[in-house]
Amino acid sequence: MARAKRTERAEARRRHRAALAADPNAEAVEGAPPPSTTARSTGSTSAKATPSDKVVPAGRMGFGDAFRASIRPLHVRPDIAALPWIAVHTKALWVPVLITVASTVAVIATQGGSISQFMFAYFIQTPAIGGVFIAGFLAPRASWLLGVIVGLVSALCYSILVLGFPSTIYPAAPPTADTARDVAVSAFILSPVIGAFFAAGAAWYRRFLAYSSPNRGRTSQQKSAARPGDGRTRSGTSAQKAGVKR
């Protein structure tokens, strides 16, 4: 009886690990807060289950099922609480911010060269879709919030260029002081809003690709693992040689 119970418990643990490995976004869903923010976001009460907490069946999903499974509800307070963890432990925030700042420096340094103009169009000028798309695609959660922050950074860089260096971005007809001021104000209003929508869309697209992928549920360990003792791996060969020496 004791041996049968141990076998049942081992089988239950194996099924649990297989269920976790079946979902490629188990650690990157927006409904599950990072470990460092779980206690702060839940407080003294237990967190209620959300659709993102559900385990999605393994295997390739249909278009409709993948579309619905990729949608995540908005959790404002937990997302704000998770922001420090995301900023420190992931690349989702500082990579697009660094690209935006580097693009601004390149525009000023090259006086509006062809490459810097390309960077200006995608990472600085409203809507700066390049930076917010990268933030949303890399975000483990709170993609909309990262889109707001990256949008604010791009608006700040845009304001610096249009107010301080207008000839670098508009060499043919630099804007007047009043026009440049209006452009800066519009950038601070529109960039965070558009950034939130674009980043959330990028996060949805990443999940949709993961759910609809034909290779979904196959982990790298499953791909590279070989049966021990089959003679194809170093460990198997060494084990056979050790047996011969005995």
Sine and cosine of phi, psi and omega as CSV:
sin_phi,cos_phi,sin_psi,cos_psi,sin_omega,cos_omega
0.00,0.00,-0.71,0.71,-0.02,-1.00
-0.90,0.44,-0.63,0.77,0.01,-1.00
-0.92,0.39,-0.61,0.80,0.03,-1.00
-0.91,0.42,-0.63,0.77,0.02,-1.00
-0.90,0.43,-0.67,0.74,0.02,-1.00
-0.89,0.46,-0.63,0.77,0.03,-1.00
-0.90,0.44,-0.66,0.75,0.02,-1.00
-0.91,0.42,-0.65,0.76,0.02,-1.00
-0.91,0.41,-0.65,0.76,0.03,-1.00
-0.90,0.45,-0.64,0.77,0.03,-1.00
-0.92,0.40,-0.62,0.79,0.04,-1.00
-0.90,0.43,-0.66,0.75,0.05,-1.00
-0.90,0.43,-0.63,0.78,0.01,-1.00
-0.90,0.44,-0.67,0.74,0.03,-1.00
-0.91,0.42,-0.60,0.80,0.03,-1.00
-0.90,0.43,-0.70,0.72,0.04,-1.00
-0.90,0.43,-0.61,0.79,0.02,-1.00
-0.91,0.41,-0.60,0.80,0.03,-1.00
-0.92,0.40,-0.61,0.79,0.04,-1.00
-0.93,0.36,-0.63,0.77,-0.01,-1.00
-0.95,0.32,-0.32,0.95,-0.05,-1.00
-0.95,0.31,-0.43,0.91,-0.05,-1.00
-0.98,-0.18,0.93,-0.36,-0.04,-1.00
-0.93,0.37,-0.32,0.95,-0.03,-1.00
-0.96,-0.28,0.43,0.90,-0.05,-1.00
-0.88,0.47,-0.53,0.84,0.00,-1.00
-0.99,-0.16,0.00,1.00,-0.10,-1.00
-0.81,-0.59,0.39,0.92,0.06,-1.00
-1.00,0.06,0.49,-0.87,-0.09,-1.00
-0.99,0.15,-0.17,0.99,-0.03,-1.00
-1.00,0.00,-0.23,0.97,-0.04,-1.00
-0.96,-0.28,0.92,-0.40,-0.04,-1.00
-0.94,0.34,0.44,-0.90,0.05,-1.00
-0.88,0.48,0.34,-0.94,-0.07,-1.00
-0.85,0.53,-0.59,0.80,-0.09,-1.00
-0.97,0.26,-0.24,0.97,-0.05,-1.00
-0.92,-0.38,0.01,1.00,-0.06,-1.00
-0.89,0.45,-0.72,0.69,-0.05,-1.00
-0.91,0.41,-0.62,0.79,-0.02,-1.00
-0.95,0.32,-0.62,0.78,-0.09,-1.00
-0.98,0.21,-0.50,0.87,-0.01,-1.00
-1.00,0.05,-0.48,0.88,-0.01,-1.00
0.95,0.32,-0.62,-0.79,-0.05,-1.00
-1.00,0.03,-0.18,0.98,0.00,-1.00
-0.96,-0.27,0.41,-0.91,0.01,-1.00
-0.97,0.25,0.58,-0.81,-0.03,-1.00
-0.96,0.27,0.61,-0.79,0.04,-1.00
-0.98,0.19,0.52,-0.86,-0.01,-1.00
-0.94,0.33,0.67,-0.74,0.04,-1.00
-0.90,-0.44,0.26,-0.97,0.02,-1.00
-0.83,0.55,-0.49,0.87,-0.01,-1.00
-0.96,0.28,-0.27,0.96,0.02,-1.00
-0.99,0.16,-0.20,0.98,-0.03,-1.00
-0.98,0.20,0.57,-0.82,0.02,-1.00
-0.99,0.11,0.83,-0.55,0.02,-1.00
-0.99,0.10,0.69,-0.72,-0.04,-1.00
-0.85,0.53,0.50,-0.86,-0.01,-1.00
-0.96,0.28,0.26,-0.96,0.02,-1.00
1.00,-0.08,0.18,-0.98,-0.02,-1.00
-0.94,0.35,0.69,-0.73,-0.02,-1.00
-0.98,-0.22,0.43,-0.90,0.08,-1.00
-0.94,0.35,0.19,-0.98,-0.05,-1.00
-0.88,0.48,-0.73,0.68,-0.02,-1.00
-0.91,0.42,-0.69,0.73,0.01,-1.00
-0.91,0.42,-0.67,0.74,0.03,-1.00
-0.91,0.41,-0.59,0.80,0.02,-1.00
-0.89,0.46,-0.74,0.68,-0.02,-1.00
-0.95,0.33,-0.63,0.78,-0.03,-1.00
-0.93,0.36,-0.38,0.92,-0.03,-1.00
-0.99,0.16,-0.21,0.98,-0.01,-1.00
-0.99,0.16,0.74,-0.68,0.02,-1.00
-0.85,-0.53,0.66,-0.75,0.05,-1.00
-0.94,0.33,0.31,-0.95,-0.02,-1.00
-1.00,0.00,0.82,-0.57,0.05,-1.00
-0.85,-0.52,0.99,-0.11,-0.17,-0.99
-0.93,0.37,-0.83,0.55,-0.09,-1.00
-0.90,0.43,-0.72,0.69,0.06,-1.00
-0.89,0.46,-0.57,0.82,0.02,-1.00
-0.92,0.40,-0.66,0.75,0.04,-1.00
-0.91,0.42,-0.64,0.76,0.03,-1.00
-0.92,0.40,-0.49,0.87,-0.02,-1.00
-0.99,0.11,-0.15,0.99,-0.08,-1.00
-0.86,0.52,-0.72,0.70,0.03,-1.00
-0.86,0.51,-0.65,0.76,0.02,-1.00
-0.90,0.44,-0.67,0.74,0.00,-1.00
-0.90,0.44,-0.66,0.75,-0.03,-1.00
-0.91,0.41,-0.55,0.84,-0.08,-1.00
-1.00,0.02,-0.65,0.76,-0.18,-0.98
-0.98,-0.18,-0.09,1.00,0.01,-1.00
-0.77,-0.64,0.17,-0.99,0.03,-1.00
-0.99,-0.14,0.06,1.00,-0.16,-0.99
-0.92,0.40,-0.43,0.90,-0.05,-1.00
-0.98,-0.20,-0.76,0.64,-0.16,-0.99
-0.98,0.21,-0.40,0.92,0.03,-1.00
-0.92,0.40,-0.80,0.60,0.04,-1.00
-0.91,0.41,-0.53,0.85,0.05,-1.00
-0.91,0.42,-0.69,0.72,0.03,-1.00
-0.90,0.44,-0.63,0.78,0.03,-1.00
-0.90,0.43,-0.65,0.76,0.01,-1.00
-0.91,0.42,-0.72,0.70,0.01,-1.00
-0.91,0.42,-0.67,0.74,0.02,-1.00
-0.90,0.44,-0.59,0.81,0.05,-1.00
-0.90,0.43,-0.63,0.77,0.03,-1.00
-0.90,0.44,-0.70,0.71,0.03,-1.00
-0.89,0.46,-0.62,0.78,0.00,-1.00
-0.92,0.40,-0.63,0.78,0.02,-1.00
-0.89,0.46,-0.69,0.73,-0.01,-1.00
-0.93,0.36,-0.67,0.75,-0.08,-1.00
-0.94,0.35,-0.61,0.79,-0.05,-1.00
-1.00,-0.07,0.02,1.00,-0.03,-1.00
0.83,0.55,0.66,0.75,0.07,-1.00
0.98,0.19,0.69,0.72,0.06,-1.00
-0.92,0.38,0.11,-0.99,-0.08,-1.00
-0.90,0.44,-0.71,0.71,0.00,-1.00
-0.92,0.38,-0.68,0.74,0.01,-1.00
-0.91,0.40,-0.52,0.85,0.07,-1.00
-0.92,0.38,-0.60,0.80,0.09,-1.00
-0.89,0.45,-0.71,0.70,0.04,-1.00
-0.90,0.44,-0.60,0.80,0.03,-1.00
-0.89,0.46,-0.67,0.74,-0.05,-1.00
-0.92,0.39,-0.56,0.83,-0.11,-0.99
-0.99,-0.17,-0.36,0.93,-0.10,-0.99
-0.85,-0.53,-0.14,0.99,-0.06,-1.00
-0.81,-0.59,-0.80,0.60,-0.09,-1.00
-0.91,0.41,0.66,-0.75,0.00,-1.00
-0.95,0.33,0.78,-0.63,-0.09,1.00
-0.99,0.10,0.75,-0.66,-0.01,-1.00
-0.99,0.13,0.98,0.19,-0.15,-0.99
-0.95,0.30,-0.44,0.90,-0.06,-1.00
-0.91,0.42,-0.77,0.63,-0.03,-1.00
-0.91,0.41,-0.70,0.72,-0.04,-1.00
-0.94,0.34,-0.51,0.86,0.06,-1.00
-0.92,0.39,-0.67,0.74,0.05,-1.00
-0.89,0.46,-0.68,0.73,0.00,-1.00
-0.88,0.48,-0.71,0.70,0.00,-1.00
-0.92,0.39,-0.59,0.81,-0.03,-1.00
-0.95,0.32,-0.50,0.86,-0.01,-1.00
-1.00,-0.06,-0.20,0.98,-0.13,-0.99
-0.94,0.34,0.78,-0.63,0.11,-0.99
-0.96,0.28,-0.39,0.92,0.08,-1.00
-0.17,-0.99,0.09,-1.00,0.04,-1.00
0.83,0.56,0.64,0.76,-0.02,-1.00
-0.89,0.46,-0.61,0.79,-0.01,-1.00
-0.89,0.46,-0.62,0.78,-0.01,-1.00
-0.93,0.37,-0.63,0.77,0.06,-1.00
-0.91,0.41,-0.58,0.82,0.07,-1.00
-0.89,0.45,-0.61,0.80,0.05,-1.00
-0.90,0.44,-0.71,0.70,-0.05,-1.00
-0.91,0.40,-0.73,0.68,0.01,-1.00
-0.90,0.43,-0.58,0.81,0.07,-1.00
-0.90,0.44,-0.63,0.78,0.06,-1.00
-0.91,0.41,-0.64,0.77,0.03,-1.00
-0.90,0.44,-0.69,0.72,0.02,-1.00
-0.91,0.42,-0.59,0.81,0.05,-1.00
-0.91,0.42,-0.64,0.77,0.05,-1.00
-0.90,0.45,-0.71,0.71,0.02,-1.00
-0.91,0.42,-0.63,0.78,0.04,-1.00
-0.89,0.45,-0.66,0.75,0.01,-1.00
-0.90,0.43,-0.64,0.77,0.02,-1.00
-0.88,0.47,-0.67,0.74,-0.03,-1.00
-0.95,0.33,-0.71,0.71,-0.10,-1.00
-0.96,0.27,-0.44,0.90,0.02,-1.00
-1.00,-0.02,-0.64,0.77,-0.08,-1.00
-0.99,-0.15,-0.49,0.87,-0.06,-1.00
-0.70,-0.71,0.86,0.51,-0.08,-1.00
-0.91,0.41,-0.50,0.87,-0.05,-1.00
-0.95,0.32,-0.33,0.94,0.01,-1.00
-0.97,0.26,-0.45,0.89,-0.01,-1.00
-0.95,-0.30,-0.40,0.92,0.06,-1.00
-0.78,-0.63,0.95,0.31,-0.10,-1.00
-0.92,0.38,-0.52,0.85,-0.06,-1.00
-0.95,0.30,-0.71,0.71,-0.05,-1.00
-0.60,-0.80,1.00,0.08,0.03,-1.00
-0.86,0.50,0.63,-0.77,-0.02,-1.00
-0.95,0.31,0.41,-0.91,0.09,-1.00
-0.96,0.29,0.12,-0.99,-0.03,-1.00
-0.90,0.43,-0.65,0.76,0.01,-1.00
-0.92,0.40,-0.68,0.73,0.02,-1.00
-0.90,0.44,-0.67,0.74,0.02,-1.00
-0.89,0.46,-0.61,0.80,0.03,-1.00
-0.92,0.40,-0.67,0.74,0.03,-1.00
-0.90,0.44,-0.63,0.78,0.03,-1.00
-0.90,0.44,-0.66,0.75,0.01,-1.00
-0.90,0.43,-0.68,0.73,0.02,-1.00
-0.90,0.44,-0.67,0.74,0.03,-1.00
-0.89,0.45,-0.60,0.80,0.00,-1.00
-0.90,0.44,-0.66,0.75,0.00,-1.00
-0.94,0.34,-0.38,0.93,0.03,-1.00
-1.00,0.06,-0.70,0.71,-0.13,-0.99
-1.00,0.07,-0.62,0.78,-0.10,-0.99
-0.86,0.51,-0.71,0.70,0.02,-1.00
-0.91,0.42,-0.62,0.79,-0.02,-1.00
-0.93,0.37,-0.77,0.64,0.02,-1.00
-0.90,0.43,-0.60,0.80,0.02,-1.00
-0.88,0.47,-0.63,0.78,0.02,-1.00
-0.89,0.46,-0.68,0.73,-0.01,-1.00
-0.93,0.36,-0.68,0.73,-0.02,-1.00
-0.92,0.39,-0.66,0.76,0.00,-1.00
-0.92,0.40,-0.67,0.74,0.05,-1.00
-0.90,0.44,-0.62,0.79,0.06,-1.00
-0.91,0.41,-0.61,0.79,0.03,-1.00
-0.91,0.41,-0.64,0.77,0.03,-1.00
-0.91,0.41,-0.64,0.77,0.06,-1.00
-0.89,0.45,-0.67,0.74,-0.02,-1.00
-0.89,0.45,-0.63,0.78,0.04,-1.00
-0.89,0.46,-0.71,0.71,0.02,-1.00
-0.91,0.40,-0.62,0.79,0.00,-1.00
-0.89,0.46,-0.68,0.73,0.04,-1.00
-0.89,0.46,-0.63,0.78,-0.01,-1.00
-0.92,0.39,-0.67,0.74,-0.03,-1.00
-0.95,0.32,-0.55,0.83,-0.06,-1.00
-1.00,-0.06,0.04,1.00,-0.02,-1.00
-0.95,0.32,0.67,-0.74,0.03,-1.00
-0.93,0.36,-0.34,0.94,-0.01,-1.00
-1.00,-0.09,0.23,0.97,-0.03,-1.00
-0.90,0.44,0.66,-0.75,0.01,-1.00
1.00,-0.06,-0.13,0.99,0.05,-1.00
-0.99,-0.15,0.93,-0.37,-0.01,-1.00
-1.00,0.08,0.26,-0.97,0.02,-1.00
-0.90,0.43,-0.52,0.85,0.03,-1.00
-0.92,0.39,-0.61,0.79,0.01,-1.00
-0.93,0.37,-0.52,0.85,-0.02,-1.00
-0.96,0.27,-0.62,0.78,-0.13,-0.99
-0.99,-0.13,-0.19,0.98,-0.06,-1.00
-0.96,0.29,0.67,-0.74,0.06,-1.00
-0.86,-0.51,0.47,-0.88,0.00,-1.00
-0.91,0.41,0.74,-0.67,-0.02,-1.00
-0.92,0.40,0.64,-0.77,0.07,-1.00
0.99,0.17,0.24,0.97,-0.01,-1.00
-1.00,0.03,-0.02,1.00,0.04,-1.00
1.00,0.08,-0.02,1.00,-0.04,-1.00
-0.99,-0.15,-0.29,0.96,-0.05,-1.00
-0.93,-0.37,0.32,-0.95,0.01,-1.00
-0.90,0.43,-0.63,0.78,-0.02,-1.00
-0.91,0.42,-0.66,0.75,0.01,-1.00
-0.91,0.42,-0.64,0.77,0.01,-1.00
-0.92,0.40,-0.67,0.74,0.00,-1.00
-0.91,0.40,-0.57,0.82,0.03,-1.00
-0.92,0.40,-0.63,0.78,0.03,-1.00
-0.92,0.39,-0.63,0.78,0.03,-1.00
-0.91,0.41,-0.62,0.79,0.02,-1.00
-0.90,0.44,-0.61,0.79,0.03,-1.00
-0.91,0.42,-0.60,0.80,0.00,-1.00
-0.92,0.38,-0.63,0.78,-0.01,-1.00
-0.89,0.45,-0.58,0.82,0.02,-1.00
-0.91,0.42,0.00,0.00,0.00,0.00
